[in-house]
Amino acid sequence: MLFTPTSMAASTVGSPLDLTASTLGYICIAIFVLAYAFVMLEEKLHMRKSKPVLVAAGLIWILIGSYYVNNNLPGITEAAFRHNLLEFAELMLFLLVAMTYINALEERRVFDALRAWMIRKGFSYPVLFWLTGWLSFFISPIADNLTTALLMCAVVMKVAEGDKKFINLCCINIVVAANAGGAFSPFGDITTLMVWQAGKVEFLEFFALFLPSVVNYLVPAAIMSFFVERKQPAAAQVDVELKRGAIRILCLFLLTVTTAVLCHSLLHLPPVLGMMMGLGYLQFFGYFLRMTLPGSLARKKALAESKGDERRLKSLGSVVPFDVFAKVSRAEWDTLLFFYGIVVCVGGLGFLGYLTLMSEALYGGMSATTANVLLGMISAVIDNIPVMFAVLAMSPELSHGQWLLITLTAGVGGSLLSIGSAAGVALMGQARGYYTFFGHLKWAPVIALGYAASILVHLWVNSELFTIYT
């Protein structure tokens, strides 16, 4: 029977039962696999990835809860679920503030101005290839790999309109660069943020991955650059004016990041405290922008009238007040809800005992280095969020070097396939018909060289961090 105890003897009062060999366990595994199959078919089904995992999360915990209620152990499941929920809440609020700042900068036209500058310059194809790659690498540690990839892809699509081969190469380059750049910063990817918030790696320790991340990007980029045509597209005159307060919002974002880091490193408080305080900075500045808007518009209109600039007068007439909550509403809610579903699903499977089995199979049956390299490759198929959350939930005894290694491999392993990272999936939609799964797959061996090289560099330059379980 589904709800008949099968392993009471293996448990102690107040601890979870081992249900890995039970019918309940098999059903929960099947539910998760089915849900993730729908996630992987997101592009084909045109169904947001959050939907199946939200339902799966509910079903898994309802089945677990029913089993434990039937066995008079309801308190255990309640405590376990609340623990999972708290983990998600901290990360969600952190990400929500970061997304709000990124959306505010986008609305203030900071990214549009950068894109316009690149288009005006009329860079040659080789220069554009390297420029978008390096900018992706250095912007993603702050703005996250998904936002950065979308910005750079928009530049390439505009400059090389219709050139399928070049757009495909550039998109691959951007995905690899954005994922590599995001691997050496807690703000570059959800997985690095998870590792930081779990206390496995301190903020400054992530920068030990800088050189391996550079190698991860540089090896495939150098090879692909030989296949970029030496063409010179015509420069286009694109003028973008930053909206009022754009630079100050960027400074507030950096201040928010600093506040979060100091809260965690000096006061040993969760980084989310500093991020939520930073949302307060933005709200106060939004209030300032709204209160001073009439005076600012009056001065700009008077100046435009004195110059007879009708276009400027028309644009000033369409200015709307800055609204912080409008930026909150534009956050990537599908990503946040998908994250909730994954955290709760994996938490449920861990509660059943499957993460213990997985930990024993990986970190007990092979070396930690082999396990971490393998998990990075698995993240190209499954997505790095559930992989990293599973590792953190297992919490194997690893040296700092190994925690950095799994951070690196989970972050850059997704570059092996176009579906392996949020950046790759997003660009398949943005550059539909130009950047494709098979177009990326063609260059997978080259990307794999960068993956292997980055691991070897990390093992070499950070060898002193590998003190146990190599």
Secondary structure, 3 states (H helix, E strand, C coil): CCCCCCCHHHCCCCCCCCCCCCHHHHHHHHHHHHHHHHHHCHHHHCCCCHHHHHHHHHHHHHHHHHHHHHCCCHHHHHHHHHHHHHHHHHHHHHHHHHHHHHHHHHHCCHHHHHHHHHHHHCCCHHHHHHHHHHHHHHHHHHHCHHHHHHHHHHHHHHHCCCCHHHHHHHHHHHHHHHHHHHCCCCCCCHHHHHHHHCCCCCCHHHHHHHHHHHHHHHHHHHHHHCCCCCCCCCCCCCCCCCCCCHHHHHHHHHHHHHHHHHHHHCCCCCHHHHHHHHHHHHHHHHHHHHHHHHHHHHHHHHHHHHHCCHHHHHHHCCCCCCCHHHHHHCCCHHHHHHHHHHHHHHHHHHHHCHHHHHHHHHHHCCCHHHHHHHHHHHHHHHCHHHHHHHHHHHCCCCCHHHHHHHHHHHHHHHHHCCCCCHHHHHHHHHCCCCCCHHHHHCCHHHHHHHHHHHHHHHHHHCHHHCCCCC
